[in-house]
Amino acid sequence: MSLSVTPKAAHQIRKALVQRGNGFGLRVAVKTSGCSGYAYALEFADAPAPDDLSFESEGVRLLVDPKSLPMVDGTELDWVREGLNEGFKFNNPNASATCGCGESFAV
């Protein structure tokens, strides 16, 4: 079981942690939402929660709760620019479908 980030995503995570002034890593979670059933939730964490699992990739720490891990196992987090927009993109091998807006997914 694992999560990983591309070098571009790692750069953006490190940059955001520096701007915050502190932080342990990036928490990745899944919540029930959207037209496809699930949505990703990202937040910067100052410390791991007691049940968090921790992964390191490209020099950054990724935290995930045990309930979300099966849905994001093997996911690569990338940073992409599409036209005028830029942001994180989830390359999730477990997603069987995504909605048209790209905000939610099904497993």
N, C-alpha and C positions, 0 to 999 in steps of 0.2 A: 504494500500500500504506500502510495506516495503522491506528492504534488510537486510541480516544478515551475520555474519561471524562465523566460528567455532573458538574455542579457539586457535587452531594451526594457523589459518589465522590471528587472532588478534595479536598473538605473533609476527608474521612476519611483520605485518604492524607497530606495535609499534617499533620493532627493526629498521626498515627502517627509520622511522621518527626520531629516536634518532641519527642514522648515518648521516642523513641530517642536523641535528642540529636544525631543526624547522619543523613546518608543522601543519596544522589544521586537516587534515584527508586524506582519499583516495577518489578520484573522480572516479566513475564508469560511463562509457558512452557506447553507442552502435554506431558504424559507419557502413556505407554500405561498405562491403568488403568481400573477400573470395568466395569460391565456393558455399557456402550455402546462401549467401546474406548479413549476418551481422557478425560483429566481435566485441568483447569486447575491450574497451580501458580503461586502468587504468593509473592514474597519481596522484602524491601526490600534494595536494593543500595547499597553505599557508593561504588561506582565501576562504570562499564560494563566488561563483559568485552570483549576485543579484537574479537570478531565480533558483538557486540550491535548492533542497529539501535535508534535512539533516536527517540522521537516525543514531542512536547509537546502537551498538551491541558489547557485550564483551568488553566494555570500549573504543572502537574506533569509530570515526565518519566516516560515509560513505556519500558522496555527489553524487547526481545524478540530471541531468537536466530533466525538465518536458517531453521532447520529448523521452528520453530514458527510463523513468520510466515504461511505460506500457510493454516494452519488457523485463525488468529485475525485475518486481514486484514479490516478493516472492523468489527471488534468494538467495541462500546461497553460500557464497564464502568460499572455503576450501583451505588448503595448503596440497598438497600431494607429496609424493615421489614415483616415478615409475621407478624402475631400477636406473640408474645413474642420472635421471632427477628429478627435483623438481620444484614446482611452484603452482600458484593459479589454482584452478579448480572451474568452475561455475556449481552449481547444480540449473539449471534454469527450473522451471516447465512450462514455456511458450515456450520453444524450442521444435519444432515439429520434427526437424532433426538436426544433426550435420555432418560436413564433416569428412572424414576419418582421416585427420590430427588433428582434434579437435580444429582448430583455428577459425572456423566460425560456425554459426548456422542459422536456419530458424525459423520463427514464424508463 
